[in-house]
């Protein structure tokens, strides 16, 4: 028994000594992800169109930065932003409308390119006021089934805060015969958009 105990003590001492030598290595260990500073805030939200203002009163060419192309006025829409819930195990969205966390006003205007629209937005997320002008591409119709239309939007963002240098909004959007509300027609899909917003902090 004494011999066995001495052998265990020797193994423990050797392990401790090896750990000390390893700590003196000239090559530093890589920092963990928790130690890496973050210079961005990321939001994943779901939009719901609540209203189309006709005739538009807020969406003017002066505000949006672009004029109507083949119509007398711009399109003016109002949206709610909903927070979502995801499954930790695989990232799948388990709830597409957990709580209303913001509102968005948007202006759309057709361009000379078929299916390409100018897009201007103003939104408020918490205490942050955010604006942006970009574009949306429409035109993939009847996907994933008849009477559905998918689109994507990309908008560089400006944040009314000294804390941020700017940001980017990208949406995966779907439209249907049901212009308003959370449910598509035909049912079973998510409208209007799943939006990712990245806001970049100053270093």
Residue pairs with C-beta under 8 A, 6 or more apart in sequence:
38 201
39 200
39 201
39 202
39 203
40 167
40 198
40 199
40 200
40 201
41 198
41 199
41 201
42 196
42 197
42 198
42 199
43 125
43 195
43 196
43 197
43 199
44 84
44 86
44 194
44 195
44 196
44 197
45 81
45 82
45 83
45 84
45 101
45 102
45 194
45 195
45 197
46 81
46 82
46 83
46 84
46 96
46 97
46 190
46 193
46 194
46 195
47 79
47 80
47 81
47 82
47 104
47 171
47 192
47 193
47 195
48 79
48 80
48 82
48 97
48 180
48 181
48 182
48 191
48 192
49 77
49 78
49 79
49 179
49 180
49 181
49 191
49 192
50 78
50 79
50 80
50 180
51 77
51 78
51 180
52 75
52 76
52 77
52 78
52 179
52 180
53 59
53 76
53 77
53 78
54 76
55 73
56 73
56 74
56 75
56 76
56 107
57 76
58 76
58 105
58 107
59 73
59 74
59 75
59 76
59 107
59 120
60 74
61 67
61 68
61 74
63 107
63 120
64 74
64 107
64 109
64 118
64 120
64 133
65 118
65 120
65 133
66 74
66 109
66 118
66 120
66 133
67 74
67 109
68 74
68 109
68 110
69 109
69 110
69 111
69 112
70 110
71 110
74 107
74 108
74 109
75 107
75 108
75 109
76 105
76 106
76 107
77 105
77 106
77 108
78 103
78 104
78 105
78 106
79 103
79 104
79 105
79 106
79 192
80 100
80 102
80 103
80 104
81 100
81 101
81 102
81 103
81 104
81 123
81 125
81 195
82 96
82 97
82 98
82 99
82 100
82 101
83 98
83 99
83 101
84 93
84 95
84 96
84 97
84 98
84 194
85 93
85 94
85 95
85 98
86 92
86 93
86 94
87 93
87 94
93 194
96 182
96 190
96 194
97 182
101 125
101 126
102 123
102 124
102 125
102 126
103 123
103 124
104 121
104 122
104 123
105 121
105 122
105 123
106 119
106 120
106 121
107 118
107 119
107 120
107 121
108 117
108 118
108 119
108 136
109 117
109 118
110 116
110 117
110 118
111 117
111 118
111 135
114 139
115 137
115 138
115 139
116 135
116 136
116 137
116 138
117 135
117 136
117 137
117 138
118 133
118 134
118 135
119 133
119 134
119 135
119 136
119 153
119 155
120 131
120 132
120 133
121 130
121 131
121 132
121 133
121 155
121 169
122 129
122 130
122 131
123 129
123 130
123 131
124 130
125 197
128 159
128 160
128 161
128 164
128 199
129 159
129 160
129 161
130 157
130 158
130 159
130 160
130 167
130 197
130 199
131 157
131 158
131 160
132 155
132 156
132 157
132 158
132 167
132 169
133 155
133 156
134 153
134 154
134 155
134 156
134 169
135 153
135 154
135 155
136 151
136 152
136 153
136 154
136 171
136 173
137 151
137 152
137 153
138 149
138 151
138 175
139 149
139 151
140 149
140 150
140 151
141 148
141 149
142 148
142 149
143 150
144 189
145 186
146 186
147 176
147 177
147 185
147 186
148 174
148 175
148 176
148 184
148 186
148 189
149 174
149 175
149 176
150 172
150 173
150 174
150 175
151 171
151 173
151 174
151 175
152 170
152 171
152 172
152 173
153 169
153 170
153 171
153 173
153 193
154 168
154 169
154 170
155 168
155 169
155 170
156 166
156 167
156 168
157 166
157 167
157 168
157 169
157 197
157 199
158 166
158 167
159 166
159 167
159 199
162 202
163 201
163 202
164 199
164 200
164 201
164 202
165 200
165 201
165 202
166 199
166 200
167 197
167 198
167 199
167 200
168 197
168 198
169 195
169 196
169 197
169 198
170 195
170 196
171 193
171 194
171 195
171 196
172 193
172 194
173 191
173 192
173 193
173 194
174 184
174 189
174 190
174 191
174 192
174 193
175 191
175 192
176 184
176 185
176 186
176 189
176 191
177 185
178 184
178 185
178 191
181 191
182 190
182 191
183 191
184 190
184 191
